[in-house]
Amino acid sequence: MKYTNEVITSPDNIACDVLEVTGVDFRAAERGRKKTETTVRKAEPGEEIVTRNNGIVESVYVTVGGEAIFINNPDDVYVPGNPDGSRWQFSELEQKGYEIISRVDSETVTVKSAQTFPILPEIITQPTCIKDAWGPGQHQFIFKGATLKLNDNGSVTGIDKNAFDTTWEVLPKGNKLITENQINPPIVDPK
């Protein structure tokens, strides 16, 4: 793991070294997927979404409305981001690889992921910042025991240890081959 010389302070005032995401080697990655069903609801404009792991703030986002708020548990609440800084829309869940299992109402559903990803379980050993994880200025702060995930678009994000342990699974070897593009993903310019 390579880090830059930059340090960014988390919302909880923890100094986090910035990870050099282009230097993360996924050649020895395992395949993983989210194994649990997740509640997703449509965001109202101006909702503040605070994602925490072990009580420490991982990210903060204020919705503009229409985005998909994923709710795994009271602390594991987030709005997935796109490389351009936009967020997933509630209306795009199936396009993003989620099967709608049931509908609570027109603005709340239960989903299960059909996607698998290259992952490096528990590879994070220190307070770490993934700078601009979901667009300019939208950083992710992860801590000891976190897993790194290589997304389909070539971006790298983290999964908190507790969230990984309770909602993800590592697939048996040989389940799905990692493509060359996933090992050496194209560099995505968030601009």
Summary of the structure (lengths in Angstrom):
residues: 191
radius of gyration: 15.9
end to end distance: 25.0
largest distance: 47.9
contacts: 570
relative contact order: 0.22
helix: 9%
strand: 42%
